Amino acid sequence: MDEEYFDEILCPTIDDNSKKCGNCLKHLEKFCSKCGCKVDRSWFVKPTVGNQQVCTGTDEDGNACGQPLDLSKMFCSNCGTKSELNVFGLLTLTFF
């Protein structure tokens, strides 16, 4: 199976005060324009377990979440990170 990649991610670098940078990074950038860290290409790989994508957020302790994502949910039920996979938030229902 070929790996899938995000076009954009939030910079995961953590500063000395334990705060995540959170700057939007595009896949072609080499350095973060906010914190200056070197961008790692592996950050853009969509994580999966088997064929299912998993949450890329972090839990309350700062650990990677890794919860399998549910397309019907807008946010991860484990850590609250907004799901990149949710299609229902993008659909407009039309009734005839």
Backbone torsions as a table, in degrees:
resi	resn	phi	psi	omega
1	MET	NA	131.9	178.1
2	ASP	-76.1	145.3	177.8
3	GLU	-74.5	146.4	175.1
4	GLU	-105.8	151.4	-175.9
5	TYR	-126.3	147.1	171.1
6	PHE	-78.2	145.1	173.6
7	ASP	-76.8	-33.7	-180.0
8	GLU	-138.6	149.4	173.7
9	ILE	-141.1	169.3	172.0
10	LEU	-95.4	134.3	-178.1
11	CYS	-56.8	123.6	-176.6
12	PRO	-88.5	0.2	-176.5
13	THR	-63.0	137.7	-179.6
14	ILE	-109.8	131.3	-177.9
15	ASP	-83.5	-176.0	-177.7
16	ASP	-65.6	-19.1	178.8
17	ASN	-95.4	14.5	179.6
18	SER	63.4	30.3	176.1
19	LYS	-107.0	136.5	179.1
20	LYS	-75.5	139.4	179.6
21	CYS	-57.8	-58.3	175.4
22	GLY	78.4	4.4	178.6
23	ASN	-67.7	143.8	178.7
24	CYS	-73.2	123.0	178.6
25	LEU	-110.8	134.7	175.1
26	LYS	-97.2	152.9	-171.4
27	HIS	-61.9	-19.4	-178.8
28	LEU	-93.3	-8.4	-179.2
29	GLU	-72.6	144.6	179.7
30	LYS	-100.3	-25.9	179.5
31	PHE	-138.5	150.3	176.6
32	CYS	-75.5	131.3	-178.9
33	SER	-77.0	-11.4	179.8
34	LYS	-96.5	-48.3	-175.9
35	CYS	-108.8	-12.5	176.5
36	GLY	82.2	4.1	-179.0
37	CYS	-68.5	153.5	175.3
38	LYS	-75.9	131.0	-178.1
39	VAL	-78.8	129.3	178.6
40	ASP	-97.1	123.3	-178.4
41	ARG	-57.6	-29.3	-179.1
42	SER	-65.9	-19.4	178.0
43	TRP	-63.2	-24.7	-174.9
44	PHE	-89.8	-8.0	179.2
45	VAL	-71.1	128.9	177.1
46	LYS	-74.1	114.7	-178.6
47	PRO	-68.7	142.4	179.4
48	THR	-136.6	156.1	169.7
49	VAL	-123.7	111.2	-171.2
50	GLY	66.7	-120.7	176.5
51	ASN	-104.0	2.4	-175.8
52	GLN	-100.9	133.6	177.8
53	GLN	-75.8	149.7	-178.2
54	VAL	-119.5	160.7	-178.4
55	CYS	-65.2	137.4	178.5
56	THR	-100.5	7.0	-179.8
57	GLY	-76.5	-176.3	177.9
58	THR	-123.9	149.4	178.8
59	ASP	-82.0	-175.4	-176.9
60	GLU	-62.5	-23.0	179.9
61	ASP	-91.4	0.3	179.9
62	GLY	86.7	7.4	178.7
63	ASN	-85.5	151.1	177.7
64	ALA	-59.4	135.1	-177.0
65	CYS	-70.6	-67.3	178.0
66	GLY	75.5	7.9	179.2
67	GLN	-67.0	132.5	174.6
68	PRO	-57.6	136.3	-176.4
69	LEU	-88.7	144.0	179.3
70	ASP	-110.4	122.0	-178.0
71	LEU	-60.7	-22.5	-178.2
72	SER	-83.4	-6.7	-177.8
73	LYS	-108.3	140.2	179.2
74	MET	-83.8	-23.4	-178.0
75	PHE	-134.1	151.1	177.0
76	CYS	-65.8	131.6	-179.1
77	SER	-75.4	-13.7	-178.8
78	ASN	-91.0	-40.6	-174.8
79	CYS	-127.0	-10.3	177.5
80	GLY	85.8	5.2	178.3
81	THR	-69.9	138.2	179.2
82	LYS	-65.0	133.7	-178.0
83	SER	-78.2	130.8	176.0
84	GLU	-78.3	-15.0	-173.7
85	LEU	-92.1	-17.1	-172.1
86	ASN	-61.9	119.5	179.2
87	VAL	-93.6	-20.2	-176.7
88	PHE	-69.6	-28.8	177.9
89	GLY	-71.3	-14.6	-177.4
90	LEU	-103.2	-12.7	-175.9
91	LEU	-88.7	142.9	171.2
92	THR	-111.5	122.5	-178.4
93	LEU	-82.9	135.9	177.3
94	THR	-119.2	127.5	178.8
95	PHE	-106.2	139.1	-179.1
96	PHE	-99.8	NA	NA
